[in-house]
Amino acid sequence: MSDWNTAIIEEFRANDGKVGGNFEGAPLLLLHTVGARTGQQRVNPMMYRRVGDSYAVFASKAGAPTNPDWYHNLVANPAVTAEIGTKTLQLNARVAGPQEREPIWAAHKAEYPGFAEYESKTTRQIPVVILEPAG
């Protein structure tokens, strides 16, 4: 795990899910996945958007040409955990289909223009992943 992620994770946990810097005031969660190849637990901080009782996360990887590792992990192992604020939730991940994806993605880009910038840097469609309550 990078030092940058480690610092955000530590700050998140020390401050009831709040962090400063680039993520200050933004909705942030810690996504726990199981490595697709390794089977090891992974934790990644990321922004999210509420969608009813679920949460949408965005496999932007800052506009890189490939999807982030966490995306491949949750496609292989969709049972995930997320730390949101002071709660830890058991969730199931699924990739949003085109009709579901578009309004969520458009709203997120409008509220957080950095995501529109990520989109402009890549030729791939940035996946929107829905994290639904397990049960």
N, C-alpha and C positions, 0 to 999 in steps of 0.2 A: 504494500500500500504506500502511496506517495506521502511524503512529509506534509504536503499541502492538505491532502484528505485527512490525514491523522490529526492535524491541528484543528480542522473544522469539526471533526467528530468529537474531539476532546472538549472544544468550546461549546458545542451543541449540548453535550451531556452535562457539562458543568453549569449551564445557564437555562435549564428547563426547555431546551429546544430552540433557543435564540442564539444568533451569532451576529457578529459585526462584519466589517469589510464589505466585500462584493455582494454578500448575501444578506446584509442587514435589512430587516423588515420584510424580506421575501419569505414565502412559505417554503420551508425546508424540511425534508425528512431524511432519515438514514435507512437506506434499503439494504436488507440482508438477503443475499442470494447464496446459492450453493454452486460452486464452480462446475461448469459443464464437463470439463476434462478431469479436473483434480478432485472434485467432491469436497473441496475445502470451503469453509464459510468465508464470505466476502461481505464487506460493508462499504457502501458508497453514499456520500451525501449528494442530494439533488433537490432541485425545486419540484414542486408539485402543484396541481390544480385540483380543487374539489370538483367532483362530478357526482352529484347526488350523494349517496352513501359511500361512494368510491373515490379513488384518487387517480389522477392521470399524471404520468411522468413521461419525460421526453428524451429519446435516445439521440440527442443532438451531437454529443462529443465535440462541441464547439465548432461544428461544421466540417469535421474531418471526413474523408471519403469512405470510411467504414463505420459500422455501428460499434458502440462501446462494448467492452467485454461483459458488463453486467446484463446487457440486452440478450446476448447469447446464453448467458447463465439462466435467466428466467424463462427463456423459450424452452430450454432443456428441462428446467426444474421450476415449474410455475408456482409452487407453494413457497411463498416468501414471507418475511417479517419486515415490518417497518416501524421505526421509532418516530413518532410524531408528537412534538411537545414532550410531555412526560409519560405518554402512553406507548406501549408496545403492542402492535396489532398483528394478528395472523391474517394474511391476505393471499388471494390467488391472482396471478398475473395473466393477462391475455392482451394480445396486440389488437388495437382498435381497427375495425374495418374502415374502408374509405368514407362511407356516409357518416359514421360515428366520429371518425377522426377529424374531419374538416372543421366543424364548428368549435371543437375543443382547441385545435391547433390555432385557428384564426383568433380566438379570444386570448389565448396565451401570448401569441406574438404581439397583439395589440397592447396588452398590459405590460409585457416585457420585451421591448424591441430588440434586445440582444438575440433573442431566438430567431427573429426575422433575418438578422445578420448571419447567424449560423446557417440558416437555410440558403442564403445567397452564396455561401462559400462552397456548397457541395452540390453534386448532381443527384445524389440519392434522396429519396423521400425520407424525412426524419420520422421514425416510428413513434406513435403515441401508444403508450402502454397503460392499460386500465388495471388498477389494483383493487380488487373487490373483496369485501369481507369474506373470510373463509367460514364455512359452516353449512 
